[in-house]
């Protein structure tokens, strides 16, 4: 017997996931309070250690739920004029903080002057950090990751080139299909949020796989500040 396919709007999915996450975090908070109470009832060192590990597990789960909710949140940038060269300098500092172990594996190629871009300084770097995070975590090949920035035809172009010997995913709608790639600890939401952040800045994100060189090339294009 054939079944009609069920179509649910993305807004309904977002509302459901955020409500579910909120409800689960409330339960986790209650468990955390109970575990704290149990910790006060015993002086046994071994039991104290087990309760501490339990509380750490609760914290990790709560942070995971919070991260999912944040990635589903609306993107509303507060934009300001930002010298592109300064933006890239600040971005490199953020990357060094976020990825202290892998930062040396990134080769930066910056060719900028006094051009200005119109971005939300805390928000817009999140999109690039997500791309770099993915480059480190998903199917990375041998060799350095190259991050470059320049002005081309009146637009700011940021390009990330990451070595990947094997890559079979379609790139026509890169970041436009949330929940398509789901795995343990990964839910296909980060790349979609990156795309939404970029588009909220009137920008574009495209990706293509350079098969001869074995590299995934992701390009962000932003208009210059008026």
N, C-alpha and C positions, 0 to 999 in steps of 0.2 A: 504494500500500500504506500503510495507516494505521500510525502509530507511537504506541506508548503514551507518554503524557506522563511526564516524569521529575520526581519530587518529591524535593527534597533539603531536609533540615532546616536551619533557620537556624544552629543550633549547628555543623553540619558545614561550612557556608559560611564561618562566622567562623574556624573552626579551619584550614580550607584557606587562606584569604586571609592569615591571620597567619603561617602557616608559610611560604607563598610569599614574603611580604614579608621574613621573617627570612632566608630563603635568598638572596634577591636582594641584601639589604643586605650579606651576607657577601661576595658577589661584588664588590659596589661597593667594599667596604673593601679588597679585594685590588687592584682597579684603582687606587684612591687611593694605596696603598702603592707600586705600580709607577710611577705618574706622579710621585710624590715622588722615587723613585730616578732616573728619567729627568731630572728637574730638576737633580739633583746632578751629572749627567754632562756637562752642557753649560753654557757661558758665553755662548752666543749669545742676545742680548737678545730677538730676535723669537721664537725658539723657546721661550725662557722664558715669554714672554707667552702663547703658544699653550697651553703646559702649564698655566699658571695658569688660563686660561679653561676648559680641560678639567676641572681639579679643581673649579672653581666649578660646572660642569654636574653633576658627580658628586654634589657636596654638595646641590644642589637636588633631584636625583632621590632621594637618600637621605632627605632631610627629607620629601619627598612620601610615600614608602613608610612612614615612621615615623608620619606624620599619619593615614594610612589605618588602620594597626594600632591607633593610639590611639583612633580613633573607634569601632572595633569592640570595644574593651576593656570589661570588666565595670564596672558603676557601683556602687560601694560607699561611700556617703557616711558621713563621720564628723560627725554633726550636733551642733549646739550652739545654745543660745538666742542670738538675735541681734536687737537692736533694729531694727525694720524701717526706721526713718528712717536709722539709721546704715548699714544695708545699702545703701540707695539712694544715700547720699552716697558710699560706697566704690565702688559700681557706676559712678557717674558718672566717678569718677577713672579706673577701669579702661577705660571707654569712651574717655575722652580720650587715654589712652596707646595704646590699640589702633588708634584711628581719628583721628589728629591732624589730618588734612586734612578729614575730613567731620564732625568732632564738632560744629561750629557749625551743621550742618544738622539737628540734633536739638533738638526743643523738649521740655523736661522739665516735667511737671506733677505735683508730689508733694504729697499731702495725707495726712500721717501724724502720729501722736502718739507715744505711748510703747509701742505694741503690739510684741510680740516674735514672731519667727518662728523655726522650728527648722530650720537649714540647715547644710550644709557650706560654710564661707566661701570656700575656694578653688574648690570644684567647682560650686556652684550658679550663680555668675555666668557660667560657661561656656555654659550654656543660653541666657541672655539675649544674650550676646555673639554667639552663633551666629545668633540671630534678627536682630540688628542688622546683622551681616555680610551675611546674605542680602538684607536690605532695600536695602543699598547696591549689591549685585552683580547682582541679578536683576530686570530689568524695572522699574526705579525710574521713577516719574513725577515731574512737577514739584511742587514744594512741600516743606515741611519734614516730617520724620518726627517723630511725636509719641509720646513715651514717658511713660506716666502710672502712678502707683501710689496705691492707697488701700485702706481697709478696708471691706469690704462683707459684711454678714451673717456676721460672725465669721471672714472669710477675708481674706487678703492678696491683692489683685488687682494684677497688673502687666499693662498693656495697651500693645501696640505698634501704632501706626496708620501704615501706609506707603502713600504715593500710588502707585497703579498704574492706568493708564488701560485696560490690557488684561490680563485674567487669566481663564484658562479651566480652571485645575486644580481637581479636586474637593477639598473641604476636610473631608469627613466623618471621615476618618481621618488627619488632618494629622500628619505625622511618623511615622506607623505603618507606612509601606511603604518600607523602605530599598531602594536600587538602582533605584527606579522612574524617577527623573530623573537621567540620566547624561550628562555632557558633558565637554569637554576640561578637565581639572583638577578636575572636580566629579563625585562618584560617588554622590550621593544618600544620604550617611551622616551628615552634620552635623546635619540636622534630626531624624533618628531618634535620634541621641545626645542632642540637647537634650530630646526627649520622654522618653527613658529616665532622664535626670538628674532631670527634674521628677517623674516618677512614683515614682522612688526616694525622693523627699521627700514622698510621699503627696499629691502635687499633680496637677493636670490642665492640659492644654494644648489649647486649641481655636482654630480660625481660621474666619473667614467673610469673604467679599468683599462689601463695601458698594458695589454697582454704581452707585447714583445718585451717590455721592461719589467713585467710582473709587479705593477704598482697601481694602487688605487689613488686617484687624484680627485680631491674634493676642493671646489672653488666657491668662495663666498664673494659676491660682488655687491658693493654698497655705493649709492650715489654720494658725491661729495656734498658737504654742507653748503647751503645757498648763502 
